[in-house]
Amino acid sequence: MPMPIKVLFLCTGNYYRSRFAEILFNRHAARLSLDARADSRGVAIELGVDNPGPLSAHAFNRLKRLEVMDDTASRFPRQVEEEDFHQADLIIALDETEHRPMIQKRYAPWANRIEYWNVADLGFSSHEEALPAIERNVLNLISRLNKP
């Protein structure tokens, strides 16, 4: 029996974009009975030390509106570790401009093995722009993985 595809979403603090992508991906994959599962991590969670709670209110509210909330929304951000890269079949960083330099500095052997999206963090893009962009990317990814 084949193992499920393991997707790893990365952002800076594992608080907003990657968490939103993870929860959304898992809900859509389950709905389609796609043999895939996502997890998420932060490349530099120390940069989000002032983030209140386990998940961005923007992500939380959007997930509630989409009715895709799950139990993982209550877990706190996690730092990516070398083992996370090895366990993933597909690694996606949410913003190439922001994340590629961080990954090259901290996890150089993985920098060119990652698929990069272009969804900027708050301060560079509003949540009204970023979250729908993540939704589109996640749905495109689901469609890509669901092809025979």
Summary of the structure (lengths in Angstrom):
residues: 148
radius of gyration: 14.2
end to end distance: 16.4
largest distance: 44.9
contacts: 463
relative contact order: 0.21
helix: 51%
strand: 16%
